[in-house]
């Protein structure tokens, strides 16, 4: 189980100061392709932070022939309801399916709102995510993210359809391919491919501009995260939709891979020279200064410390 105080610190840090924007433009869906629309929750010029009511990640929809697929519906009951409200500007088709890419609560606690309005919609997630929710992490994430909220309380809603990776599904006339490469950002990340749109949803594997896996580094296997990112690159999609940040071309996961490779390589090199994780962090902040504008770069130490442990384990 992850440390509650660390998660609360993470949530507070990514909740940047409130930005006032024009009425009618707040947290709207942005078109990525013919069928795909994304709310860029980390773009605080268009979706300002308001406690638990606006997303911090990228809730996304795929509009099918007979219904809508929602991917990562956000961090609370309130965010889920906002998504459904904004959805009506795109289509009046019902939500028929929801996909959760991984356990971190910023991405999936909005399940409640979608089930509330569309009870027949099916929620899909990797089987390991479902196991972890049942083991107590569902309650953990509700408390970590929404525990201090004074309004209507969020309850976690368990995904009911377990995935392993390798599935090809046809939902509302949309072909959905599920990819899972092993332990990466978590031990159960799924990459969701919408084949006809040549699009990949990356969940927490790629977040930009942000240090990958900084929020919960103890959940990540960094060599696995690099492998998963390279796997996504090799799929050669036209649209890559990250868990946070703007959708982009293949250059988006390539930047994430390059950063992780440089960081991991630096940790290995300085570990072999006998430096401590603190000393390594200070050296790599200088060496990787081209990324210093990324969110949480000043908190690089958490990722370095976890990489240090993994490098140490591999050395035996």
Protein Blocks (a to p, Z undefined) as FASTA:
>chain_A
ZZfklmmmmmmmmmccdddddehiaopacdfblmlccddfklmklmccdehkacfbdcdd
dddfkbccdehebjbfklmmmmmmmmmmmbccdcfbdcdfbfblklmmmmmmmmmmmmmb
ccdddfklmmmmmnommmmmmmmmmmmpcbdcddddddfbdcebhiacdeehiacdddde
bjcfbmmbccdddfklopacekjmbccdddehklmmmlpcfklmmmmmmmmmmnopabdc
dfbdcdddfklmmmmmmmmmmmmmmmmmmmmnopafklmmmmmmmmmmmmmmpghklmmm
mmmmmmmmmmmmmmZZ
